Structures are given as C-alpha cells and as structure tokens.
Amino acid sequence: MNKSLLNKSILVLMGGESSEREVSLLSGKNVLNSLVELGFKVKSLDCSGNFIPKLRNIDPDICFNALHGKGGEDGKIQGLLESEGIPYTHSGVYSSSSAMNKAFSKELFKKNNIKTPSYKIIKINELRKIKYKNPFVIKPINEGSSKGVYVILNESGMNNLIDIQNTWVYGDKVLIEDYIKGKEITCSVNGNQVTEVMEIFTNTDFYDYEAKYTNGASEHIIPAKIPSSISKLVQEISLKAHKIFKCKGVTRSDFRFDENFGSDGLFILEINTQPGMTSTSLVPELFSRIGFSFNDLVISLLEDASCNR
C-alpha cells in the first residue's frame, strides 16, 4: 500500500434510498470496519435525504462508494462526486449508467458479439396479456440484487402475472427475457485481474435476493464444475465486458450455462459495477481464492480512486 494513502481522509458512502439500501448498509459497514482496522482516517455517510451539505462539510479526500441500486450505481452519485471534485472508487458515470440499464447493456453485449438471452421491453400494464411459449424471466430495467425478478417456468406460473403487475413498483416498463436453464456462473474483474469462475447452487430457480444475502442459502463452488474451456471463455468475456463498458475498479459478470450446448449454451446476464461487499458477497470470496484478503481488495479500490472514471 502507498503510505501516503493512509494520510487521506476517507468517506464511505452507504445506505441511500434505493430498494438495495439494507444491502448497501451491510457493504458499507464491512468496508468501514476494514478501513478502521487498516488505520485510515475514515467516516461514513448515509446518502439519504439531503445529504449533499453533509458531504461538502466533511470534504473527504476520497469517497469509497458502497452504494447499490438507484442513485448509487446508475451514474448519479458518480456525477455528483465529479462535479464536487472528489475522487471516488469503482466505475464512472458512463459505465455505471450503462450497466445499470439492462436493456442498454444487452444491446451493448449484442453489438460486441457477446451472447445474452433474447428479450423484449413491454409496458407493465401489458404483462397480464403475455402468452406463454417458453420459460421466461421478468425483470425491472434498472434494479439490482435480483429485486423484482420473477421466473415463469410453465403455464401455471402465468397465474401469477396479474399479482406481479398489480404489485409492481419498479417503473412503467418491464424486461421480458428468455429463461436459460442450467448453471449459475459468475466471475469478477479488478482492473485487468480476473478471478477464477464460481458456480452457485441454490434451492430456487435462480440466485434471488434471499439466496444472495442469507447465510447458508446458497453454495459456492470455486472453481466451477464446468469444462476448462468454458471457464476460460467466462473469464475472457468478463474482462471483455469490463473493458467494453469502460469500467474501473471491480466488477462482477453473471452468466447462465446450459452444458447440453457447450459454448453455445453460455449466456451473459449482466455486469455489476457495484458488486456487494457484505459477509456473504461473491466478489470478496472470489478474490480471496487468488490471494486477496478483504483488506487488500479495499486498498486496491482506494488506490484506483479518481475523478476521471
């Protein structure tokens, strides 16, 4: 670690007002504890309500962005920090806003010959009119942590569409995506460093919110039990996506793999520019397997912080 970094005042941004507030508070607390342990001058700020005067009053040298969801990983906080001239961690305005928008992300994947499940965008009030052909997934266009995600695997699942439509709180549009059966796969990138590939087992049809943040609700296998050629391809695509989106710091790319079709059965679902830093999060676990402690990961992100993301 650059010793001059220890002289910098660090502010951990956490909380916020998105649907992922509770996850962000957990990530932020983990990061805060790490920085205290490392001997940094550190404070935390809950970015809810009118927090900007507090940010200006604290006037930190670096902000560690531990926010998730709207306001925290969609380019808004990034734009604010750049306008204030405060260096910050993780990806910048373009990368964050692009990755957060699932429809834009999928078009960018397709433009760069990265296979992603077919999809369409409809208005939420049209959801109940969908006719069942094949299994599909319902997703908000701009959410994370699997919030608002529903899997419809058969005709009986169509009975839930009216309830989903009536309780929908994620905007007036919805993304309908082909469901890819098979294995849940993920891989992380930090700069140019790529982790091993992880396979995720859950008792649900996909890696949902409860599986992500409940101890023991999912099993993580590193390295994934898939052909080495597929693991290599996952790593290559993860790094390619990181670069295509012009990401900084750490990202995590999520995939589904249907082993019945070899490399043709590998689909990227999304790239996450603000992956979780909780005790059950995947990125710290992935990096620990290649010799990076949680503290090492935090330091590397701070060392990469800037206003030019």
BELWOQUI-V204717 format. One record per backbone hydrogen bond with DSSP energy under -0.5 kcal/mol. CO is the residue of the C=O (numbers start at 1). NH is the residue of the N-H. Records with the same first field share a line. If there is no record, write none. Layout:
# BELWOQUI-V204717
CO=NH / NH
This chain:
# BELWOQUI-V204717
2=5 / 6
3=6
4=7
5=8
8=10 / 41
9=61 / 62
10=43
11=13 / 64
12=45
13=66
14=16 / 47
18=21
20=24
21=25
22=26
23=27
24=28
25=29
26=30
27=31
28=32
29=33
30=34
31=35
32=36
33=37
34=38
35=39 / 40
36=39
40=42
41=10
43=12
45=14 / 47
46=48
49=51
51=55
52=56
53=57
54=58
55=59
61=87
62=11 / 64
63=65 / 89
64=13 / 66
69=72 / 73
71=77
75=79
76=80
77=81
78=82
79=83
80=84
81=85 / 86
82=85
85=87
87=63
88=306
92=96
93=97
94=98
95=99
96=100
97=101
100=102
101=105
102=106
103=107
104=108
105=109
106=110
107=111
108=112
109=112 / 114
110=113
113=115
115=268
118=178
120=176
122=174
123=126
124=127
126=129
127=130
134=133
135=179
136=152
137=177
138=150
139=175
141=102
144=147
146=149
147=140
150=138 / 152
151=153
152=136
154=157 / 158
155=158
156=159
157=160
158=161
160=164
161=165
162=166
163=167
164=168
165=168
172=124
174=122 / 176
175=139 / 177
176=120
177=137
179=181
183=185 / 257
184=200
185=255
186=198
187=253
188=195
189=251
190=192 / 193
193=190
197=223 / 224
198=186
199=201 / 221
200=184
201=219
206=208
208=212
209=213
210=214
213=215
214=217
217=203
219=201 / 221
220=222
221=199
224=226
227=230 / 231
228=232
229=233
230=234
231=235
232=236
233=237
234=238
235=239
236=240
237=241
238=242
239=243
240=244
241=245
242=247
243=246
249=191
251=189
252=272
253=187
254=269 / 270
255=185
256=267
257=183 / 259
258=261
259=262
261=264
262=265
263=266
265=258 / 267
267=256
270=254
271=273
272=252
273=91
278=281
281=285
282=286
283=287
284=288
285=289
287=290 / 292
288=291
291=293
293=297
294=298
295=299
296=300
297=301
298=302
299=303
300=304
302=305
306=88
307=309
309=92
